[in-house]
Amino acid sequence: MPGYPQRAQRLRAVQALGLRAGDSVIDVACGTGLNFPLIEEVIGPDGRIVGVDLTDAMLARAQDRIEANGWRNVSLVQADAADFGFPTEVDAILSTYALSQVPGCAEVIAHGAAALSGGGRWVVLDLKVPDHTPGWLAQLGTATVRHFASIDEWIMRRPWEAIRGAMQEELADLSWNELFFGTAFLAAGSRGPGTFGVRPPGSGQAKRRQDPQDSYPHHR
């Protein structure tokens, strides 16, 4: 949508990851890879990105972006976010404008949190309905930003509340900031000691376009 500060919000989300050179990042529902250049700028060639998406067309465009930029440290995995088996000991996990469309979004948060290295960061940037907004206005405002299969169902499900609850449960020092008049939120938290020793469930559902490493060196 013209005028919506999507790039500025993406930049804030990447900054909230607290990345360092050489870090490993999972981009959940990465789409065409719009976050990749923002992440690459920080992690450099010694870091690693794994982009996860379900859609062939999105992954094809993401692959085009990777090849056009000559990135050798980005892998793509075709999988539903709810079925993805997170590799262990990753430094950061990011999802932008997508996780609220996953019915099992709380489980995705939990699985990702279990895979993070100590102090690793989980950041979600996504859409929501502003508090105390009439239903008809919420529908109109959300539809202008992004098209959903069923906006009515999405509004009634209120997935941003499930995401916030899961992040509060699974992560330490959660921060929650509402953006652009309450139409979006930026949530960030770190893996605390309470999640150590928990292993994320593996999945045979992921179709790998390139084989990312199953674990990453710890850079923090």
C-alpha positions as CSV (number, residue, x, y, z in Angstrom):
1,M,0.0,0.0,0.0
2,P,1.5,3.4,-1.0
3,G,2.3,5.4,2.1
4,Y,2.5,2.5,4.5
5,P,5.9,2.5,6.1
6,Q,6.6,-1.2,5.5
7,R,10.4,-0.8,4.8
8,A,10.9,1.3,7.9
9,Q,9.0,-1.3,10.0
10,R,11.1,-4.1,8.5
11,L,14.3,-2.2,9.4
12,R,13.1,-1.8,13.0
13,A,12.4,-5.5,13.2
14,V,15.8,-6.4,11.9
15,Q,17.4,-4.0,14.4
16,A,15.4,-5.6,17.2
17,L,17.2,-8.9,16.4
18,G,20.4,-7.4,17.9
19,L,22.4,-9.1,15.2
20,R,26.2,-9.3,15.0
21,A,28.6,-10.3,12.2
22,G,28.5,-14.0,11.6
23,D,25.1,-14.6,13.2
24,S,22.6,-17.2,11.9
25,V,19.0,-16.1,11.2
26,I,15.8,-18.0,10.3
27,D,13.3,-15.8,8.3
28,V,9.9,-17.5,8.7
29,A,7.5,-17.0,5.8
30,C,10.2,-15.1,4.1
31,G,8.2,-14.4,0.9
32,T,10.3,-12.9,-1.8
33,G,13.2,-12.2,0.6
34,L,12.6,-8.5,1.3
35,N,14.3,-8.9,4.7
36,F,17.4,-10.5,3.3
37,P,19.4,-7.3,2.3
38,L,18.7,-5.8,5.7
39,I,19.9,-8.9,7.5
40,E,22.9,-9.4,5.2
41,E,24.1,-5.8,5.9
42,V,24.6,-6.8,9.5
43,I,25.7,-10.4,9.5
44,G,28.0,-10.2,6.5
45,P,29.3,-13.2,4.5
46,D,30.2,-15.2,7.6
47,G,26.6,-15.2,8.8
48,R,23.8,-17.4,7.4
49,I,20.2,-16.9,6.5
50,V,17.6,-19.7,6.1
51,G,14.4,-18.4,4.4
52,V,11.3,-20.6,4.9
53,D,8.2,-20.2,2.8
54,L,5.4,-22.5,1.6
55,T,4.8,-20.9,-1.8
56,D,6.7,-21.8,-4.9
57,A,6.2,-18.4,-6.5
58,M,7.6,-16.6,-3.5
59,L,10.6,-18.9,-3.2
60,A,11.4,-18.5,-6.9
61,R,11.5,-14.7,-6.5
62,A,13.6,-15.1,-3.4
63,Q,16.0,-17.2,-5.3
64,D,16.2,-14.6,-8.0
65,R,17.0,-12.0,-5.3
66,I,19.7,-14.3,-3.9
67,E,21.4,-14.8,-7.3
68,A,21.1,-11.1,-8.3
69,N,23.0,-10.1,-5.1
70,G,25.5,-13.0,-5.3
71,W,24.7,-14.1,-1.7
72,R,26.3,-17.5,-1.0
73,N,25.1,-17.7,2.6
74,V,21.3,-17.9,2.0
75,S,19.4,-21.2,1.8
76,L,15.7,-21.6,1.1
77,V,13.4,-24.2,2.5
78,Q,9.9,-25.0,1.2
79,A,7.7,-25.7,4.2
80,D,4.7,-24.6,6.1
81,A,5.8,-22.5,9.1
82,A,3.7,-24.8,11.4
83,D,5.6,-27.9,10.1
84,F,9.1,-26.5,9.9
85,G,11.7,-28.3,12.0
86,F,13.9,-25.4,13.2
87,P,17.7,-26.1,13.2
88,T,19.1,-25.8,16.7
89,E,21.4,-23.1,18.1
90,V,20.3,-20.3,15.8
91,D,21.0,-16.8,16.9
92,A,17.8,-15.2,15.7
93,I,14.4,-15.8,14.2
94,L,12.3,-13.3,12.3
95,S,8.8,-13.2,10.8
96,T,7.3,-10.2,9.1
97,Y,3.7,-9.7,8.0
98,A,3.0,-13.4,7.8
99,L,2.8,-15.3,11.1
100,S,-0.6,-14.0,12.0
101,Q,-2.0,-15.9,9.0
102,V,-0.7,-19.2,10.4
103,P,-3.4,-20.9,12.5
104,G,-0.8,-22.6,14.7
105,C,1.2,-19.4,15.2
106,A,1.6,-20.0,18.9
107,E,3.2,-23.4,18.3
108,V,5.6,-21.8,15.7
109,I,6.7,-19.4,18.4
110,A,7.3,-22.2,20.9
111,H,9.2,-24.4,18.4
112,G,11.4,-21.5,17.4
113,A,12.1,-20.5,20.9
114,A,13.3,-24.0,21.7
115,A,15.8,-23.8,18.8
116,L,17.4,-20.5,19.8
117,S,20.8,-20.3,21.3
118,G,21.1,-18.8,24.7
119,G,20.2,-15.2,24.4
120,G,18.9,-15.7,20.9
121,R,16.2,-13.3,19.7
122,W,12.7,-14.0,18.3
123,V,11.1,-11.0,16.6
124,V,7.7,-10.8,15.0
125,L,6.5,-7.8,12.9
126,D,2.9,-8.2,11.9
127,L,-0.5,-6.7,11.5
128,K,-3.3,-6.3,14.0
129,V,-6.6,-4.5,14.5
130,P,-6.3,-1.3,16.6
131,D,-8.0,-1.6,19.9
132,H,-11.6,-0.2,20.2
133,T,-12.0,-0.1,16.4
134,P,-15.4,-0.8,14.8
135,G,-15.5,-4.0,12.9
136,W,-16.3,-2.4,9.5
137,L,-13.4,0.1,9.9
138,A,-11.0,-2.7,11.0
139,Q,-11.9,-4.7,7.8
140,L,-11.3,-1.7,5.6
141,G,-8.0,-0.7,7.2
142,T,-6.6,-4.2,7.1
143,A,-7.7,-4.9,3.5
144,T,-5.8,-1.8,2.3
145,V,-2.6,-3.1,3.8
146,R,-2.8,-6.8,2.9
147,H,-5.3,-9.2,1.3
148,F,-6.4,-12.1,3.4
149,A,-8.4,-15.1,2.4
150,S,-10.9,-14.3,5.1
151,I,-10.5,-11.0,6.9
152,D,-13.6,-11.6,9.1
153,E,-12.1,-14.9,10.3
154,W,-8.7,-13.3,10.9
155,I,-10.3,-10.5,13.0
156,M,-12.3,-12.9,15.0
157,R,-9.3,-15.2,15.6
158,R,-7.2,-12.2,16.8
159,P,-3.9,-14.0,16.2
160,W,-1.8,-11.2,17.5
161,E,-3.1,-12.1,21.0
162,A,-2.0,-15.7,20.5
163,I,1.5,-14.5,19.3
164,R,1.8,-12.2,22.3
165,G,0.8,-14.9,24.7
166,A,3.2,-17.4,23.3
167,M,6.1,-15.0,23.3
168,Q,5.3,-14.1,26.9
169,E,5.3,-17.8,27.8
170,E,8.4,-18.9,25.9
171,L,10.7,-15.9,25.9
172,A,12.3,-13.5,28.4
173,D,12.2,-9.7,28.4
174,L,9.4,-9.5,25.9
175,S,8.8,-6.0,24.4
176,W,5.6,-5.2,22.5
177,N,5.3,-2.0,20.5
178,E,2.2,-1.0,18.4
179,L,3.0,0.8,15.2
180,F,1.2,3.0,12.7
181,F,-1.9,3.8,14.8
182,G,-2.2,0.3,16.1
183,T,-2.4,-1.4,12.8
184,A,0.8,-3.3,13.3
185,F,3.0,-4.6,16.2
186,L,6.6,-5.3,16.8
187,A,7.3,-8.0,19.4
188,A,10.7,-9.1,20.5
189,G,12.1,-11.4,23.2
190,S,15.1,-13.5,24.0
191,R,15.6,-17.1,25.0
192,G,15.9,-17.3,28.7
193,P,17.2,-20.1,31.0
194,G,13.7,-21.6,31.3
195,T,13.8,-23.0,27.8
196,F,17.3,-24.6,27.9
197,G,17.3,-28.3,27.1
198,V,14.0,-28.2,25.2
199,R,14.3,-29.6,21.7
200,P,12.0,-28.5,18.9
201,P,10.1,-31.2,17.2
202,G,11.6,-32.4,13.9
203,S,9.5,-32.5,10.8
204,G,9.5,-34.6,7.7
205,Q,7.3,-32.1,6.0
206,A,9.9,-29.6,4.9
207,K,10.9,-29.8,1.2
208,R,14.4,-28.3,1.0
209,R,15.4,-26.3,-2.0
210,Q,18.9,-26.1,-0.6
211,D,20.1,-28.0,2.4
212,P,20.7,-25.6,5.3
213,Q,23.0,-26.9,8.1
214,D,21.2,-28.7,10.9
215,S,23.0,-26.6,13.5
216,Y,25.0,-23.4,13.5
217,P,28.1,-22.2,15.4
218,H,27.3,-20.1,18.4
219,H,28.4,-16.5,17.7
220,R,27.1,-14.7,20.8
